[in-house]
């Protein structure tokens, strides 16, 4: 599976005829509103995820988003950046998670068991906010 996280990288992939199975966007670039990325999808899931957080709702939404032979848009109210971590942990092995690094370019993560372990360590180190 291919995941795109972020509006700019998602738009760039689509313009290059690369269609992710899971598209994660918040209709913002650098926290400024933009015209939504247009892609035909089978389902759109809405999730609230405040900036700098990774909510339980975001985790459950990512699990719902991953369905074979279906394209899903995850529309985030708040900020989508940290959903990259959830995408890596929820994605099947061999998947690609693509996200933008502002002012740098595009980052591609191949989902492997060692990568999942690294990301799991990052998530476990995060502060829990009630």
C-alpha positions, -999 to +999 in steps of 0.1 A: +000+000+000+010+036-005+002+063+020+006+100+015+006+123+045+002+161+039-015+182+013+016+192-007+030+157-010-004+143-018-010+168-046+025+162-060+020+125-060-014+128-078+001+152-104+028+126-110+001+099-116+009+081-083-024+074-065-020+065-028-044+040-012-046+062+019-044+100+015-041+120+048-047+157+045-059+187+066-066+212+037-038+234+050-002+241+042+020+256+069-013+260+088-028+282+061-060+270+043-056+258+007-079+244-020-085+207-011-066+180-029-089+163-054-089+125-057-116+099-063-119+078-031-141+051-019-145+066+016-136+098+035-130+095+072-130+126+094-108+128+125-100+155+150-063+156+158-050+189+174-016+202+164+013+183+180-008+154+191-017+119+181-052+111+195-068+078+201-094+088+175-065+092+150-053+057+157-087+041+153-093+062+121-060+049+106-070+013+113-103+019+095-086+036+066-065+006+057-087-016+035-076-037+006-088-025-028-102+007-014-090+043-016-095+063+016-091+100+023-085+108+059-095+144+065-080+158+096-094+187+116-063+200+133-030+187+121-020+156+101+017+156+106+020+130+134-004+106+116+028+096+097+037+076+128+003+060+130+005+052+093+038+034+097+026+013+126-008+005+111+005-002+075+011-037+062+048-046+058+062-035+025+040-004+023+054+030+016+045+060+037+053+093+019+053+127+037+067+162+031+095+177+050+089+215+048+116+234+028+135+201+023+114+177+000+097+144+002+105+116+025+096+079+017+095+053+045+094+017+036+074-001+063+096-029+077+096-046+111+127-027+122+111+006+111+079-003+130+101-009+161+118+025+157+085+043+153+069+023+182+098+036+204+091+072+193+054+068+201+060+052+235+083+081+244+056+107+237+039+123+266+003+112+272-022+140+273-057+134+286 
